[in-house]
Amino acid sequence: MLMTFLAGCSSARKTSTTAEMANSNSWWTKNVVHWFSYMLDTFAHWFNGSYGIAILLLTIIVRTIILPLMIKQYKNTKAMQALQPEMKAIREKHKDDPRKQQEEMMKLYQTHQVNPLAGCLPLVIQMPIFIALYNSIYMNAAIREHSFLGLQLGLSPSESGHWYYYLIPICAAITTFVQSKMMSAQQQAMGPMKGLMMVFPVLIFVMAINFAVALPLYWIFSNLYTIVQNYFMYVRRSPKPEDKPDNTKKKPNGKSRGKGKKGAHAR
């Protein structure tokens, strides 16, 4: 989030055409952002100049390309969660010897072939892609001149003067909240990070008020994709709780004993 915010600020008001990006002195703009902007122009041309649909299509393509990384991250997260009891036991057993604790942890990871840093790798790979997509939306002058759903993509809600422009920041905050809630519910070991994740919707809302509508529109599309992705990866695959196996077994026995006593008493 911080890197994306800084990337957006660094390119503020430096709008240009896609052709001008190709001749930019910046290596990043010329070789990366230019191609994302080119794809946006191409998709918009396919849909009668609708850059809103172009942003949606490009978001889906990018998120689908990195989907294998997210699946890998999901598998690693589930593996780490399964090891939590053993990790806790190691911490308690060697709480006075951090070095021994670290050695036992490494042995545990090697035995189960789990990499504790594997969950960070997809985020590191995603970041340049998202920043490039982010900058291509912000810097493309053609996007600022078009409207989508009655909203001028180059105007921010604070600049527009119309109340309905604020629906975009609200939707961006809501989808961010749902996404964060789903992640925090699955990653119970995060502890204090749960509270931090709840700050993201507020941060997104404040940023979306001051950024051109095209940017929070991208966030909304990206969040919706992530929500659907997390539903199938986390919620739908989560095992359903059993219907109180121990208690249900005891109750019938108790009742049968009661009936037996009543029957014996009646006799």
Stockholm file with secondary structure:
# STOCKHOLM 1.0

chainA/1-267         MLMTFLAGCSSARKTSTTAEMANSNSWWTKNVVHWFSYMLDTFAHWFNGSYGIAILLLTIIVRTIILPLMIKQYKNTKAMQALQPEMKAIREKHKDDPRKQQEEMMKLYQTHQVNPLAGCLPLVIQMPIFIALYNSIYMNAAIREHSFLGLQLGLSPSESGHWYYYLIPICAAITTFVQSKMMSAQQQAMGPMKGLMMVFPVLIFVMAINFAVALPLYWIFSNLYTIVQNYFMYVRRSPKPEDKPDNTKKKPNGKSRGKGKKGAHAR
#=GR chainA/1-267 SS CHHHHHHHHHTTTCCBCHHHHHTCSCHHIIIIIHHHHHHHHHHHHHTTTCHHHHHHHHHHHHHHHTHHHHHHHHHHHHHHHHTHHHHHHHHHHTTTCHHHHHHHHHHHHHHHTCCTTTTTHHHHHHHHHHHHHHHHHHHBHHHHTCEETTEETTCCHHHHCCGGGGHHHHHHHHHHHHHHHHHHHHCGGGTTHHHHHTHHHHHHHHHHHHSCTHHHHHHHHHHHHHHHHHIIIIITTSCCCCSCHHHHHHHHHHHHHHHHHHHHHHC
#=GC SS_cons         CHHHHHHHHHTTTCCBCHHHHHTCSCHHIIIIIHHHHHHHHHHHHHTTTCHHHHHHHHHHHHHHHTHHHHHHHHHHHHHHHHTHHHHHHHHHHTTTCHHHHHHHHHHHHHHHTCCTTTTTHHHHHHHHHHHHHHHHHHHBHHHHTCEETTEETTCCHHHHCCGGGGHHHHHHHHHHHHHHHHHHHHCGGGTTHHHHHTHHHHHHHHHHHHSCTHHHHHHHHHHHHHHHHHIIIIITTSCCCCSCHHHHHHHHHHHHHHHHHHHHHHC
//
